[in-house]
């Protein structure tokens, strides 16, 4: 085949693809008109206005490094995947209570149409005034507009949670766009930023240990660092209202990842940040401060903390069944499950309870509920789909070891 013929075929394919894309764009506009209760509105648009609508369409968001940043390409690529996946999964009503379209179509097609209507003169073509009037409620619907950007903000936490790591860098995205004048298409960028958490050496049992400042960052709000007052942790004293910087030891992050095995580190670290923002703390009666660790607002364990040199320091993470937690103590007192038993049966790891045969076992469920560990089955529902590790201990072994086949619990 000659190069000339090959080039001609390539151009023909490009033209065909563009024509198909243009037709799909118009079909979506037609659907929006119907969803607004104005099916006749689309037929009022002459061909040249349809072409203009297509030419002025909002392009998909570009995701790239923020100015001055040097973000690894793999992170930028992952951010693109996560954001585009989220906006195609999430939906938005075209008008309150009306049919829904994907958030992606709302942010691109619906907002393009709103922009077009805003700058359309009532005498621009025959029927222009009627067209504007038919879609006036849609064009002026600020409630849906704000809801769409709220959902976009919700989507933007996903790449931050799945790409970030307190051990290295926190990533987040911000939105920027060019001004609109009614004649140019909107250029919209999602810019990726990074922050390396502050590091310090903290003393525990007379030994200096590495730790990092607990922080996170969000679109619109930027970087947020956690500060806690002793009174937030149930402590009273002369300085109980004085804010303390919060650090987490590297050891604690390691234990968190080991015991919440199979869940991506960034999501675990983000959940740690949220758990410390609104702490639920208890004292174990031996002078230890335990702060509930929650993921998707479900308790999964505790962050063991201490205060020294004006800092709150997280020294380790205890899974909900571990010795040292209220639930772990009850498992030992009532059912004789000590530390070695839990390690042997891997009851000190999330993945064990994510296995289908364990999660679906009524006897095991009743036993752990009696010890106050009902959260394990809530975790199965919310965290199970994200857990990439399969439990190593089958339900049959647990039943045999705990005597569930020979006695009634």
C-alpha angles and dihedrals in degrees: 000000000000120000089238092056092045091051091049091052091048092053091047091053090049092051091048092050091048092049091050091049091049092050092050090051091053092047089055091051089050090052091051090053090051091047089054090056092251107105091157093061095079092055089057092067114095119218094259090055091050088053090049091050089054094046092051095045118134109255121225115274117276113224116203144134116300113244110284094014125117103204118178110254091234089059093049089047092050091048090054092050094048096045096046091045091052097048091049091050098045120077137208132195111243087225127003108290093004135114116304132237129184117281086240091059092044093052093045111027104022095045090046088056092047089052092048092050092048093059098034112115115226092234098041092110137351106288095018092121092049090048092052092047094049091054099033094111091050093047093049097043101122093167094066091040091056092043090054093054090045088056090047089054088051089052092051094062089066098071089042092053095043099040102039129088125184088214091065122001142345115222129199139163133233129194124234131169142173122255118267125231101170094257104067132062118250115258107209123185133185106205122203117223130187138203129187108215117238114263129214143167113243127191122234122166088351093302124113112232132184118253139169132218112258109239144134137189134225139193108267096007100056122197119004123187124199119241122177133190119219087241088062086063095047095260124136129201146103094303101032092122095049113109115239125199112245122228131178122210117236086236090060092052089049092052090046091056093043096049097038087048120177095029117108113257095234093058090048092050092046089052089050089054092050092046090055095045090066103020125198102198134182134180113232092214092254097078096269120132113220119191118194113250110212131185117191083357092297119121112246101164144306140291109224108217141181135184122233137151093001094307136107106222127194104214101179147348122242119199111226092258096047122115107261095047123097090242093046091052091051091051088056097042098046104028102024094240106154130182095273092048091052092049093047092050092038089235087144092070133076095224092067091064094043092064111107096229092051096042091049096047110109095198094053091044092054092048095052092043089057088057091052094256098123087124088077090073092046087053090053090059097046105028101027095083090055097046111104097186124082119221115258098209117072120219091243092062091048091050091050095045093048094043095239091145093056105038139036113246 
